[in-house]
Amino acid sequence: MRWFGDREREAEPGAALAALRTRLDGAAAAAPGAERHGLLAGALVEASALAQGLADVEREAAGADDGGPVDRAALGVLAALARALWASWRAGGRAAPPGPELLAPLERLRLPDAVRLRRAEGHALYAVYPECHAAAARPLAGSDAVVLGIRSIGPGLAAAVAAGAGLATPLATVRPVGPPFRREVRLGPALAARLAAARRGVFAIADEGPGRSGSSLAAAVAALEALGVPAERVHLFPSHAGGPGPEAGAEILDRWARAPRHHVPFEALLLADHPLALHRAAEDAVGPADAPPADLSAGAWRRHAFAPGERGGWPPSQGWRERRKYLLRAGGRAWLARFAGLGEAGEAALARARALAGAGLGPAPAALRHGFLFLPWLEDAVPLPAARPPPPRPVLLDAVGRHLAFVARAFPAAPEDGAGPGALLEAARANALEALGGEARRGLEAAAARLPEVARAARPVAVDGTADAWDWLVCREGALVKADALDHHADHGLAGCQDALWDVAGAELALGLAPSEGQALAERVRAAAPGAPPGLLPFYRVCRAALELARWSLAADDGALDAEERVRRNGARAGAEAALRRALAGA
């Protein structure tokens, strides 16, 4: 089933360096504490993305990873930033931040006109913090370990490992290539010679894996083994404590078992008794914590959003795919602390939350602190499926229409920020044929006949992106508020930014709208902003239902689910499959 997608964008290195200068200036001007520390972490994350793009250009020119001069200069900048970030963490955000002069080694070089920057999902979505890699590196303190990073996220994480252990600047970064579950690292002669010269020493490899196969980390270990370095002397720095996933072969599992591994979990740092920990990071905005934060991640939010006797009515959870989030009681009230991303990702979520609040469509955010957005927890609101009595149908439809019309009008996006209509249909075809076989072909052909008009007329926006009824909250006075409305256009899914009809199709799925209600909603959204005409809604119904089927199929296949949760997720999968059948029949 196809659901996941990667994000990348083109950038001009000079402009990216200028933006980094602005970030460093902002950190220098900020008061000591969590806000300044978060700005510094954002600078490291964005500098790491630039380093990735520059190294990929060098690799393309050389045909292999060879640790060229631009890669080395970028790693030098990252090393300085990581040392400053780690010093800031140890000083509780009170260490003096670096100045923009640390960018000079890169600014002096002749850089390419353009680079492709791949989003580091760990920093944007999954709360991978460089400080955790730095803390995990303490066992290597005093050694002469050679540090390597695996791109895309690896440049900054490698620099964090070096900073945490007090090591030299990372030697290089590598980009594993090849089939997704059978990656390999191809070293150029210069880098291979430098690594071989150090083969009697210790090595450290930083990444955010392992994923479904662990093949990227294993490929880097294999490249070192080919130079005479035994796996036992290659220390791995992953972003979680689990092993490789179900696609890992025996050779990968053997390397994983033999290599020493170091990991410090998020909770050990960000939930500890520390001035920059989550419960203290936003004291200036929300007040001192009244109690430790309660974890709402992976469906735990249901215990707080539903009454104790309503467990049987809980909706399914997406498990680990959900954002990390906490319920914090501080300053005499309840707050939602939700991971919104380090660097640009968090800043974009803050701006969107403010825009929605300004339009009367959501609560005003209190603060963004080191990747976490602090929002009021609406204690008097209940999820729509639990509302008794449910809101009148016209009230519900009006709330949905106002929200989606504002999103369509307020958040235009670039075509590269999401999958094109052709890619959407390709994923829909793959999912529909896997689930329904030949019976899906006629509806897919009808959707394909609409593709040229969709491609001409679609206008991408940063859509709301969710299709779950429980994201609509009913307040005590009867008003409806859309929760989780900040960043699903930028989640790990394939779709990304789409025409506003994507949200209309999602609302139909979530709320069980009749075709006439969906058509009226499409017309209201289209009146608010230009784009694909309402007559193309059948195309989006097919594609949206097919990706929802993939989303819930993947969730239902997660291991270690309790019986109740497995039933919930299988129910969601069955509902999405039924919706896909209806969409194909009406295409």
C-alpha positions as CSV (number, residue, x, y, z in Angstrom):
1,M,0.0,0.0,0.0
2,R,1.3,3.4,-1.0
3,W,0.9,6.2,1.5
4,F,4.4,7.6,2.5
5,G,6.1,10.3,0.5
6,D,9.3,12.3,0.7
7,R,9.6,16.1,0.5
8,E,12.4,18.1,-1.2
9,R,12.8,21.5,-2.5
10,E,15.2,23.5,-4.7
11,A,17.2,26.2,-2.9
12,E,20.0,28.7,-3.8
13,P,22.9,28.2,-1.4
14,G,23.6,31.9,-1.1
15,A,20.0,32.5,-0.1
16,A,20.2,29.6,2.4
17,L,23.3,31.0,3.9
18,A,21.7,34.4,4.2
19,A,18.7,32.8,6.0
20,L,21.2,31.1,8.4
21,R,22.8,34.4,9.1
22,T,19.4,35.8,10.0
23,R,18.7,32.8,12.3
24,L,22.0,33.2,14.1
25,D,21.3,37.0,14.5
26,G,17.9,36.1,16.0
27,A,19.5,33.7,18.4
28,A,22.0,36.3,19.5
29,A,19.3,38.8,20.1
30,A,17.0,36.5,22.0
31,A,17.0,36.3,25.8
32,P,18.7,33.3,27.4
33,G,16.6,30.3,27.8
34,A,14.5,27.9,25.8
35,E,13.5,30.3,23.1
36,R,17.1,31.1,22.2
37,H,18.1,27.5,22.5
38,G,15.3,26.5,20.1
39,L,16.5,29.1,17.6
40,L,20.0,27.7,17.8
41,A,18.6,24.1,17.3
42,G,16.7,25.4,14.2
43,A,19.9,26.9,12.8
44,L,21.6,23.5,13.1
45,V,18.7,21.7,11.5
46,E,18.6,24.1,8.6
47,A,22.4,24.2,8.2
48,S,22.3,20.4,8.1
49,A,19.8,20.5,5.3
50,L,22.0,22.8,3.3
51,A,25.0,20.5,4.0
52,Q,23.0,17.6,2.7
53,G,22.2,19.4,-0.6
54,L,25.7,20.5,-1.1
55,A,27.1,17.0,-0.5
56,D,24.6,15.5,-2.9
57,V,25.8,17.9,-5.7
58,E,29.4,16.8,-5.0
59,R,28.4,13.2,-5.0
60,E,26.6,13.5,-8.3
61,A,29.7,15.2,-9.9
62,A,32.1,12.5,-8.6
63,G,29.8,9.5,-9.0
64,A,30.4,8.5,-5.4
65,D,30.7,10.0,-1.9
66,D,34.3,11.3,-1.8
67,G,34.2,13.8,1.1
68,G,34.9,16.8,-1.2
69,P,35.9,20.3,-0.1
70,V,32.3,21.7,0.2
71,D,31.2,18.6,2.3
72,R,34.2,19.2,4.6
73,A,33.5,22.9,4.9
74,A,29.8,22.3,5.6
75,L,30.7,19.8,8.3
76,G,33.0,22.3,9.9
77,V,30.2,24.8,10.2
78,L,27.9,22.1,11.5
79,A,30.5,21.0,14.1
80,A,30.7,24.6,15.4
81,L,26.9,24.9,15.6
82,A,26.6,21.5,17.3
83,R,29.2,22.4,19.9
84,A,27.3,25.7,20.6
85,L,24.0,23.8,20.9
86,W,25.4,21.2,23.3
87,A,27.1,23.9,25.4
88,S,23.7,25.7,25.4
89,W,21.9,22.6,26.6
90,R,24.4,22.0,29.4
91,A,24.1,25.6,30.5
92,G,20.3,25.6,30.5
93,G,20.1,27.9,27.5
94,R,22.4,30.5,29.0
95,A,25.6,29.9,27.0
96,A,26.4,32.6,24.5
97,P,25.3,31.7,21.0
98,P,27.8,31.8,18.1
99,G,27.8,34.6,15.7
100,P,27.2,34.4,11.9
101,E,31.0,34.5,11.3
102,L,31.1,30.7,11.7
103,L,29.5,30.6,8.2
104,A,32.6,32.1,6.6
105,P,34.3,28.8,5.6
106,L,31.3,28.0,3.4
107,E,30.7,31.6,2.2
108,R,34.3,31.7,0.8
109,L,33.8,28.7,-1.4
110,R,32.3,28.6,-4.9
111,L,29.0,26.9,-4.4
112,P,26.6,25.5,-6.9
113,D,23.8,27.6,-8.3
114,A,21.1,25.4,-6.8
115,V,20.7,22.4,-4.6
116,R,17.9,20.0,-3.7
117,L,17.2,20.0,0.0
118,R,15.4,16.9,1.3
119,R,13.3,17.3,4.4
120,A,14.7,15.5,7.5
121,E,11.5,13.8,8.7
122,G,13.0,13.1,12.1
123,H,13.4,16.8,12.9
124,A,10.2,17.8,11.3
125,L,7.8,15.0,12.4
126,Y,9.2,12.6,14.9
127,A,11.0,14.7,17.5
128,V,14.5,13.5,16.8
129,Y,16.6,16.0,18.8
130,P,20.3,16.5,18.1
131,E,20.9,16.8,21.8
132,C,19.9,13.2,22.3
133,H,22.6,12.1,19.9
134,A,25.1,14.3,21.7
135,A,24.2,12.8,25.0
136,A,24.4,9.3,23.6
137,A,28.0,10.0,22.5
138,R,29.4,10.3,26.0
139,P,30.9,6.8,26.0
140,L,33.2,7.8,23.1
141,A,34.6,10.8,25.1
142,G,38.3,10.8,25.1
143,S,38.6,8.5,22.1
144,D,39.7,9.4,18.6
145,A,36.6,8.0,16.9
146,V,36.0,9.0,13.3
147,V,32.4,10.2,12.8
148,L,30.3,9.7,9.7
149,G,26.8,10.9,9.0
150,I,24.2,9.3,6.7
151,R,22.3,11.7,4.6
152,S,19.7,13.2,4.6
153,I,19.5,13.9,8.3
154,G,23.0,12.6,9.1
155,P,25.2,15.8,8.7
156,G,23.7,17.5,11.8
157,L,23.4,14.3,13.8
158,A,27.0,13.4,13.1
159,A,28.1,16.9,14.2
160,A,26.0,16.4,17.4
161,V,27.8,13.1,18.1
162,A,31.1,14.7,17.7
163,A,30.1,17.6,20.0
164,G,28.8,15.3,22.7
165,A,32.0,13.2,22.7
166,G,34.4,16.1,22.2
167,L,35.6,14.6,18.9
168,A,37.0,16.2,15.8
169,T,34.7,17.5,13.1
170,P,33.0,14.6,11.3
171,L,35.0,13.2,8.4
172,A,32.3,13.0,5.8
173,T,28.7,12.1,5.1
174,V,27.5,9.4,2.8
175,R,24.3,8.8,0.8
176,P,23.2,5.1,0.6
177,V,21.8,4.3,-2.8
178,G,20.0,1.5,-4.5
179,P,16.7,-0.4,-3.8
180,P,15.0,0.8,-0.7
181,F,15.7,-2.3,1.4
182,R,19.1,-3.1,-0.1
183,R,21.1,0.1,0.0
184,E,24.8,0.4,-0.6
185,V,27.4,3.1,0.0
186,R,29.8,3.9,-2.8
187,L,33.0,5.6,-1.7
188,G,35.2,7.7,-3.9
189,P,39.0,7.0,-3.9
190,A,39.9,10.0,-1.7
191,L,37.4,9.3,1.0
192,A,38.1,5.5,0.9
193,A,41.8,6.3,1.4
194,R,41.1,8.5,4.4
195,L,38.9,5.9,6.0
196,A,41.4,3.1,5.3
197,A,44.1,5.1,7.0
198,A,42.0,5.2,10.2
199,R,40.8,1.6,9.9
200,R,42.6,0.5,13.1
201,G,40.6,3.0,15.1
202,V,37.0,3.4,16.2
203,F,34.2,4.8,14.0
204,A,30.8,6.3,14.7
205,I,27.9,6.5,12.3
206,A,24.9,8.8,12.9
207,D,21.5,8.4,11.4
208,E,17.8,8.5,12.3
209,G,17.1,4.9,11.5
210,P,16.8,2.0,11.5
211,G,13.7,1.8,9.4
212,R,11.9,-1.1,7.8
213,S,15.1,-2.8,6.7
214,G,18.0,-0.9,8.5
215,S,19.8,-1.1,5.1
216,S,21.2,2.4,5.2
217,L,23.0,2.0,8.5
218,A,24.1,-1.5,7.4
219,A,25.4,-0.2,4.1
220,A,27.7,2.3,5.9
221,V,29.0,-0.5,8.2
222,A,29.5,-2.7,5.1
223,A,31.5,0.0,3.4
224,L,33.8,0.2,6.4
225,E,34.1,-3.6,6.7
226,A,35.3,-3.6,3.0
227,L,38.1,-1.4,4.1
228,G,39.1,-3.7,6.9
229,V,37.1,-2.3,9.8
230,P,35.3,-4.9,11.8
231,A,31.7,-4.2,12.7
232,E,32.5,-4.5,16.4
233,R,34.5,-1.2,16.1
234,V,31.7,0.7,14.3
235,H,29.5,2.4,16.9
236,L,26.0,3.2,15.7
237,F,24.0,6.2,16.8
238,P,20.3,5.6,15.8
239,S,17.3,7.7,16.8
240,H,15.4,4.9,18.6
241,A,16.1,1.8,20.6
242,G,14.4,-0.6,18.3
243,G,16.1,-2.8,15.7
244,P,15.7,-3.0,12.0
245,G,12.1,-3.7,10.7
246,P,10.6,-6.7,8.9
247,E,12.4,-6.1,5.7
248,A,15.9,-6.7,7.2
249,G,17.8,-9.7,5.9
250,A,20.1,-11.9,7.8
251,E,23.2,-10.0,6.8
252,I,21.8,-6.7,8.0
253,L,20.6,-8.3,11.3
254,D,24.1,-9.7,11.8
255,R,25.8,-6.4,11.4
256,W,23.3,-4.8,13.7
257,A,23.9,-7.4,16.3
258,R,27.7,-7.0,16.2
259,A,27.9,-3.2,16.1
260,P,27.8,-1.3,19.5
261,R,24.8,1.0,19.6
262,H,24.2,4.2,21.6
263,H,20.8,5.8,22.1
264,V,19.5,8.3,24.6
265,P,15.7,8.6,24.3
266,F,13.7,11.8,24.1
267,E,12.3,11.3,27.6
268,A,15.7,11.1,29.2
269,L,16.5,14.7,28.2
270,L,13.3,16.6,27.3
271,L,11.2,15.3,30.2
272,A,14.0,15.4,32.8
273,D,14.5,17.9,35.6
274,H,16.3,20.5,33.3
275,P,15.8,24.2,32.6
276,L,15.1,23.4,28.9
277,A,12.8,20.4,29.5
278,L,9.3,20.4,28.1
279,H,7.5,21.3,31.3
280,R,9.8,24.3,31.9
281,A,10.5,25.5,28.4
282,A,7.4,27.8,28.1
283,E,7.1,29.0,31.7
284,D,7.3,32.6,30.6
285,A,4.2,32.1,28.4
286,V,2.1,29.5,30.3
287,G,3.3,29.7,33.8
288,P,5.1,27.2,36.0
289,A,4.0,23.5,35.7
290,D,1.5,22.3,38.3
291,A,2.3,18.6,37.5
292,P,4.5,16.5,35.2
293,P,3.3,16.5,31.6
294,A,1.0,13.6,30.7
295,D,1.9,11.8,27.4
296,L,-0.9,12.0,24.8
297,S,1.1,10.3,22.0
298,A,0.1,7.2,20.1
299,G,-3.6,7.5,21.0
300,A,-3.2,8.2,24.7
301,W,-5.1,11.5,24.1
302,R,-8.3,9.4,24.0
303,R,-8.1,8.9,27.8
304,H,-8.4,12.7,28.3
305,A,-10.7,13.5,25.4
306,F,-13.4,10.9,26.1
307,A,-15.3,10.3,29.4
308,P,-14.1,7.3,31.5
309,G,-17.1,5.2,30.5
310,E,-16.7,5.8,26.8
311,R,-13.7,3.6,26.0
312,G,-15.9,1.4,23.8
313,G,-16.4,4.5,21.6
314,W,-12.8,5.4,21.2
315,P,-11.7,6.0,17.6
316,P,-8.6,4.2,16.2
317,S,-5.1,5.6,16.6
318,Q,-2.3,5.9,14.0
319,G,0.1,4.8,16.7
320,W,3.7,6.0,16.3
321,R,2.7,8.0,13.2
322,E,1.0,10.6,15.4
323,R,2.9,13.6,16.6
324,R,4.5,13.5,20.0
325,K,2.3,15.5,22.4
326,Y,1.6,16.1,26.0
327,L,-1.0,17.6,28.3
328,L,0.6,20.1,30.6
329,R,-1.1,21.7,33.5
330,A,0.6,25.0,34.2
331,G,-0.4,28.4,35.5
332,G,-3.8,27.0,36.7
333,R,-5.0,25.7,33.3
334,A,-4.4,22.9,30.8
335,W,-2.2,23.2,27.8
336,L,-1.5,21.0,24.8
337,A,2.3,20.8,24.1
338,R,2.5,19.3,20.6
339,F,5.7,18.6,18.6
340,A,5.5,20.9,15.6
341,G,9.1,20.5,14.3
342,L,12.6,22.0,14.8
343,G,13.5,24.9,12.6
344,E,11.2,26.0,9.7
345,A,8.6,23.3,10.3
346,G,7.8,24.5,13.8
347,E,7.8,28.2,12.7
348,A,5.4,27.4,9.9
349,A,3.0,25.6,12.3
350,L,3.1,28.6,14.7
351,A,2.3,31.0,11.9
352,R,-0.6,28.9,10.8
353,A,-2.0,28.5,14.3
354,R,-1.9,32.3,14.6
355,A,-3.7,32.7,11.3
356,L,-6.5,30.3,12.2
357,A,-6.9,31.9,15.6
358,G,-7.1,35.3,14.0
359,A,-9.9,34.1,11.8
360,G,-11.8,32.7,14.8
361,L,-11.1,29.1,13.8
362,G,-8.9,27.9,16.6
363,P,-7.3,28.8,19.9
364,A,-4.4,31.2,20.0
365,P,-1.0,29.6,20.5
366,A,0.9,30.6,23.6
367,A,4.4,29.9,22.4
368,L,6.8,27.8,20.3
369,R,9.6,26.5,22.4
370,H,12.3,24.2,21.0
371,G,10.0,22.4,18.5
372,F,6.9,22.3,20.7
373,L,3.9,24.4,20.1
374,F,1.9,25.3,23.3
375,L,-1.9,25.7,22.7
376,P,-4.8,25.9,25.1
377,W,-6.3,22.5,25.9
378,L,-10.1,22.9,25.3
379,E,-11.3,21.1,28.5
380,D,-15.0,21.9,27.8
381,A,-14.9,20.4,24.3
382,V,-15.6,16.8,23.2
383,P,-14.8,15.0,20.0
384,L,-17.7,15.1,17.5
385,P,-18.5,11.3,17.8
386,A,-19.0,11.7,21.6
387,A,-21.1,14.8,21.4
388,R,-24.6,14.3,23.0
389,P,-26.7,15.5,21.4
390,P,-24.8,15.9,18.2
391,P,-24.7,19.4,16.7
392,P,-27.4,20.2,14.2
393,R,-26.5,19.2,10.7
394,P,-26.5,22.8,9.3
395,V,-24.3,23.9,12.1
396,L,-21.8,21.2,11.4
397,L,-21.8,21.9,7.6
398,D,-21.4,25.6,8.2
399,A,-18.4,25.1,10.5
400,V,-16.7,22.7,8.0
401,G,-17.4,25.1,5.1
402,R,-16.0,28.1,7.0
403,H,-12.8,26.2,8.0
404,L,-12.1,24.8,4.5
405,A,-12.9,28.0,2.7
406,F,-10.4,29.9,4.9
407,V,-7.7,27.2,4.3
408,A,-8.3,27.4,0.6
409,R,-8.0,31.2,0.6
410,A,-5.3,31.8,3.2
411,F,-2.6,29.1,2.5
412,P,-1.5,29.0,-1.1
413,A,1.3,26.6,-1.9
414,A,3.7,25.7,-4.7
415,P,3.2,22.7,-6.9
416,E,6.5,21.1,-5.6
417,D,5.0,21.1,-2.1
418,G,2.8,18.1,-2.9
419,A,2.3,15.2,-5.2
420,G,1.0,16.1,-8.7
421,P,-2.3,14.8,-9.9
422,G,-0.6,12.1,-11.9
423,A,1.3,10.8,-8.9
424,L,-1.9,10.8,-6.8
425,L,-3.7,8.7,-9.4
426,E,-0.7,6.4,-9.7
427,A,-0.8,5.7,-5.9
428,A,-4.6,5.4,-6.0
429,R,-4.3,2.8,-8.8
430,A,-1.8,0.8,-7.0
431,N,-3.8,0.8,-3.7
432,A,-7.1,0.1,-5.4
433,L,-5.8,-2.8,-7.5
434,E,-4.1,-4.3,-4.4
435,A,-7.3,-4.1,-2.4
436,L,-10.0,-4.7,-4.9
437,G,-8.4,-6.3,-7.9
438,G,-10.0,-6.1,-11.3
439,E,-13.3,-4.6,-10.1
440,A,-11.4,-1.3,-9.5
441,R,-10.4,-0.9,-13.2
442,R,-13.5,0.8,-14.6
443,G,-13.6,3.4,-11.8
444,L,-9.8,4.0,-12.2
445,E,-10.2,4.5,-15.9
446,A,-13.0,7.1,-15.3
447,A,-10.7,8.9,-12.8
448,A,-7.9,8.9,-15.4
449,A,-10.1,10.5,-18.0
450,R,-10.4,13.5,-15.7
451,L,-6.7,13.7,-15.1
452,P,-5.9,16.3,-17.9
453,E,-8.5,18.7,-16.6
454,V,-7.4,18.2,-13.0
455,A,-3.8,18.9,-14.1
456,R,-4.8,22.1,-15.8
457,A,-7.1,23.5,-13.1
458,A,-5.8,22.3,-9.7
459,R,-4.4,25.0,-7.5
460,P,-2.4,23.6,-4.6
461,V,-2.9,25.0,-1.1
462,A,-1.6,23.9,2.3
463,V,-4.7,21.8,2.9
464,D,-6.0,20.8,6.3
465,G,-5.2,17.2,5.3
466,T,-7.1,15.2,7.9
467,A,-10.1,13.0,7.4
468,D,-11.1,12.0,10.9
469,A,-14.4,12.9,12.5
470,W,-12.9,13.0,16.0
471,D,-10.7,16.0,15.0
472,W,-13.8,18.1,15.1
473,L,-14.4,19.3,18.7
474,V,-17.8,20.4,20.0
475,C,-17.6,23.1,22.6
476,R,-20.0,23.4,25.5
477,E,-21.8,26.4,23.9
478,G,-22.2,24.4,20.7
479,A,-19.5,25.9,18.5
480,L,-17.3,23.5,16.5
481,V,-13.5,23.8,16.3
482,K,-11.2,21.8,14.0
483,A,-8.3,20.3,16.0
484,D,-5.0,19.0,14.5
485,A,-5.3,21.5,11.7
486,L,-1.7,22.8,11.4
487,D,0.6,20.6,9.4
488,H,-0.9,17.5,7.8
489,H,-0.2,19.1,4.5
490,A,3.4,18.6,5.5
491,D,3.2,15.2,7.2
492,H,4.9,12.0,6.0
493,G,2.2,11.2,3.5
494,L,2.5,11.3,-0.3
495,A,-0.3,13.9,-0.9
496,G,1.2,17.0,0.7
497,C,-0.3,20.3,-0.6
498,Q,-3.3,19.7,-2.9
499,D,-6.2,21.5,-4.4
500,A,-8.8,22.4,-1.8
501,L,-11.1,19.7,-3.3
502,W,-8.8,17.2,-1.5
503,D,-10.1,18.6,1.8
504,V,-13.7,18.4,0.6
505,A,-13.2,14.7,-0.3
506,G,-11.7,14.2,3.2
507,A,-14.6,15.9,4.9
508,E,-17.0,13.6,3.0
509,L,-15.1,10.6,4.3
510,A,-14.8,11.8,7.8
511,L,-18.3,13.0,8.3
512,G,-20.3,10.7,6.0
513,L,-21.6,13.6,3.9
514,A,-24.2,12.9,1.2
515,P,-23.0,13.6,-2.4
516,S,-25.2,16.7,-2.4
517,E,-23.6,18.0,0.8
518,G,-20.2,17.3,-0.6
519,Q,-21.0,19.2,-3.8
520,A,-22.3,22.2,-1.8
521,L,-19.2,22.2,0.2
522,A,-17.0,22.1,-2.9
523,E,-19.0,25.0,-4.4
524,R,-18.4,27.0,-1.1
525,V,-14.7,26.3,-1.1
526,R,-14.4,27.1,-4.8
527,A,-16.2,30.4,-4.2
528,A,-13.5,31.3,-1.7
529,A,-10.5,30.6,-3.9
530,P,-9.9,29.5,-7.5
531,G,-8.9,26.0,-8.4
532,A,-10.3,22.7,-9.8
533,P,-14.0,23.1,-10.5
534,P,-16.5,21.1,-8.3
535,G,-17.2,18.8,-11.2
536,L,-13.7,17.3,-10.6
537,L,-14.6,16.2,-7.1
538,P,-15.0,12.5,-8.2
539,F,-11.3,12.4,-9.1
540,Y,-10.4,13.6,-5.6
541,R,-12.8,11.2,-4.0
542,V,-11.1,8.2,-5.6
543,C,-7.6,9.4,-4.7
544,R,-8.4,10.4,-1.2
545,A,-10.2,7.2,-0.4
546,A,-7.3,5.1,-1.8
547,L,-4.8,6.9,0.3
548,E,-7.0,6.6,3.4
549,L,-7.2,2.9,2.7
550,A,-3.4,2.8,2.7
551,R,-3.1,4.9,5.9
552,W,-5.4,2.6,7.9
553,S,-4.0,-0.6,6.3
554,L,-0.5,0.3,7.4
555,A,-1.8,1.2,10.9
556,A,-3.7,-2.1,11.1
557,D,-0.6,-4.0,10.3
558,D,1.4,-2.6,13.2
559,G,2.6,-5.2,15.6
560,A,1.9,-5.5,19.3
561,L,-1.6,-4.1,19.2
562,D,-4.1,-5.0,21.9
563,A,-7.3,-6.7,20.7
564,E,-9.4,-3.6,21.1
565,E,-7.1,-1.4,19.1
566,R,-6.7,-4.0,16.3
567,V,-10.5,-4.1,16.0
568,R,-10.6,-0.3,15.8
569,R,-8.0,-0.1,13.1
570,N,-9.4,-2.9,11.1
571,G,-12.7,-1.2,11.2
572,A,-11.2,2.0,9.9
573,R,-9.5,0.0,7.1
574,A,-12.8,-1.6,6.2
575,G,-14.6,1.8,6.2
576,A,-11.9,3.3,3.9
577,E,-12.3,0.3,1.6
578,A,-16.0,0.8,1.4
579,A,-15.5,4.5,0.7
580,L,-13.1,3.6,-2.1
581,R,-15.7,1.3,-3.7
582,R,-18.3,4.1,-3.6
583,A,-15.8,6.6,-5.0
584,L,-14.9,4.2,-7.9
585,A,-18.5,3.5,-8.6
586,G,-19.2,7.3,-8.8
587,A,-16.1,8.3,-10.8
